[in-house]
Amino acid sequence: MSTSSFSRRTLLRSIAAGGAAVAAPSLLTACSSPAARHDVSNVGKTLAPWPSYVPFSGPPADLPGTADGIQPGYLTYPKNLVSAVHDKPGTGQTIKVMTITYGTPPKPASSNKFWAAVNEALGVDIEFTVVPDSDYMTKMATMMAGDDLPDVINLGGGHTLPREAEFVAAKCADLSAYVSGDAIRAYPNLANLPTYAWQDMGRIGGRIYGVPVQRSAPGNCLWINNDVFTAAGMKDGWTSDDFMAVAKAATHGRKYGLGSSQPLLFGTDVHTTAFGAPQEWKVDGGKFVSAYTTDEYRAGIAFMLKLRQAGLYQPNVLGTSTVDCKTMFYNGTVASMPDGFGALTTSIPSIKGAFTLDAMVPYAPAGGGKAGMDRARGIFGYTVLKKATPDRIKLILRVLDYLAAPFGTKEYELTHFGVEGTHFTRDGQGSPIPTALGQVENTVNLPIKYLCDAPQVLYLPGNPEAVKRNHAWQTTVGPMLVRNPRFGLQSETNTRVGANIDTLRTDAIGAVVAGRKPLSAWDDAVRQMRDQGLDTIAEEYAQAYAGSH
């Protein structure tokens, strides 16, 4: 196993010694020359059909889900598990994989019973490279610029990688022949992935290059210590003024109402959409309009600045990793943290009943306006495969198919809870409850769930009340969800300069909210983003959107 244990300084020093530019957005030298350019646009291409959808007939839900991503809720664990995979995918082959992680690196497979059990079930030896969220951009850019690729790479976590689509088209396997249309039936668990997940992943140059890691409808939200927020005066139908008052009441001594990490950037997604900004883009009369150019987005940044000036954030947000932010939230140092909705399933056991965990119902801007919240892209990310022989591609697809085994199957139990008696025991209702070992050997530290996963359900072992609360929350916020219309679309300009533009955005927000620059620096950054290609990206997305709607 290898991990990204080296420092950013070491990485950049090694890049400089090799003669490459040290700015992360410029690292993809392998894709930057004209000879390496690939036409990633889908406009005018013959489009590979989406995979046929063949739903799994699993246990009926106690609380119904919806076709567009509200999760089905299960109050109890299924009593009779079925097998979704009848033959081991592999026969002892080694597969090298790379994916993001939000936990600590796993122990080596030789001393990790969860990893060993997964390898045994898959019939392969998985060699993991895990990349911490804070190192993801530099580590992935370096990998993409080289020729020594792992067999399996997950591209996800909400990051904008430089020339991502060009890299995929140049160096990754075209999976269209294996997954398009009824070909997907050879991998029945992948066929159970909803069509919207494939569509939100999108095609590149008309072809299907990846397997999506499905996600439900709620996107980035603010997780709150409900006990603290309720005592501080949280109420239904609240406004941004009410939110600030609650955050102030929750801040005292060395405890803070608001926590965040450097990657989650003061909760930008939460606050800008609450102020009515689009999620990155909106379509207006057939034209794409960037959220960053709107008054609402600027108002969200201004509000975060006020929150920071009032001392309501943990002071070192821009020096805090996602892992450390979670730790501070779990131990009560901060009363909230921004994160994706998927954080629910790992946060509940981590809190160990210390407080009531909820996701915030978005506030509305004071003075009028409609509260909004990110609707998640239908995927956490997508998994691509290094170019290989057809037999090798089929082997890896069988492995991904196993990892996609749905809730209610023996395979799901192994990949999500581990080995009974080792990583979990059962309570009186049959729910798998993590052991002490299961709290350190799991899918947080061995993130196989970011390679491929089952369609998400709302199930929390031994905690049916939390299932009810969170299903009710999803139903409440459903009408507030704001979808990004560029999901699944390609822009040639975005694949070239999108990472640079996103760096301008994040740097400006960080500098303004931290107080290093005035709010007017955001206006300067918007002008720079437009000069660097934001308007051209809008035109290309509009063209792609018109061709697919």
Secondary structure, DSSP 8 states (H G I E B T S, - for coil): -EE--S-HHHHHHHHHHTT---SGGG--GGGTSGGG------TTS-----B----------SB---TTS---B-SS--SS-B-S--S-S-SSEEEEEEEEESS-----GGG-HHHHHHHHHHTEEEEEEEEEGGGHHHHHHHHHHSS---SEEEEETT---TTHHHHHHHHB---HHHHSBGGGGGSHHHHTS-HHHHHHH--BTTB--EEEEE--SB-SEEEEEHHHHHHTT--TT-BHHHHHHHHHHT-BTTBBSB---TTTGGGHHHHHHHTT--SSEEEETTEEEEGGGSHHHHHHHHHHHHHHHTT-B-TTGGG--HHHHHHHHHTTSBSEEEE-TTHHHHHHHHHTTSS-EEE----B-TTS----EEB--SEEEEEEEBS--HHHHHHHHHHHHHHT--TTBHHHHHHHH--BTTTEEE-TT--EEE-TGGGTSSTTTS-GGGT------B--TT-HHHHHHHHHHHHHHGGGEE--TTTT---HHHHHHHHHHHHHHHHHHHHHHHTSS-THHHHHHHHHHIIIIIHHHHHHHHHHHHHH-
